[in-house]
């Protein structure tokens, strides 16, 4: 298994606690590092998991389109 897949799989174990901490603390968002990867060119990247309730921080994606304005 590639390192990228191993790092990404941590999200499954972390997501519920991340959401719980965000809602219980009445925070707008919460985020953690899932780990680091070294690319073939030697560059190091950090893989992050972020949850947010701020529509201004929402990313475009494959999900349904929402109009929050």
N, C-alpha and C positions, 0 to 999 in steps of 0.2 A: 504494500500500500504506500502511496506517495505521502510525503510529509504534509503536503497541502490538504489531502483528504483527512489525515489524522488530526490536523489542527482544526479543520472545519467541523469534524465530528464532536469536538468539545462543546460546540454550540448547543447540541441536543441536551447535554448534561447541565448546562448553565442557564438556559433560557428561562425556566420557571422561577429560579431564585432571583434572576435579574429583574423580572417583572414584579415579583413579590416585593422586593426591596424598593422598587420604584413607586409602586402604589402605596405601600405602607408608609413610606417616607414622604408621600405626596410630592414627589419630584417630577419634573417635566420629562426627564430622560435618565437613562442609566447606561453605562457602557463598561466593557471589560476587554482586556487583551486575551485572545485565544492562543496566541503564540507568535513565533517569529519563523520566517522562512528565508533561506538564502537562495537567491536566484542564480541561474547559470552564469550570469555576468558578475557575480559576487555581491550584488546589491542585496541588502537585507530589508525585508518588508515585515510589517506587523499586521497580523490579521485581527480585526476588531469585531466585536458584536455590540451593537447599539440598538436600544429600543427608545422610541420617542413618541410623545403625544403632541408634539409641536408640529402642526401642518407645514410650517415654514421650513422644517428640516426634512420633510418627507422626500424620498428619492423617487424619480420616475422608475416604473417597473412594469412587470408583466401582469400585475393585479388589476382590479377594477379601478377605473378613474373616479376620483372623488373631487367634488367641488366644495371647498371649505369656506368660501368667501360669501 
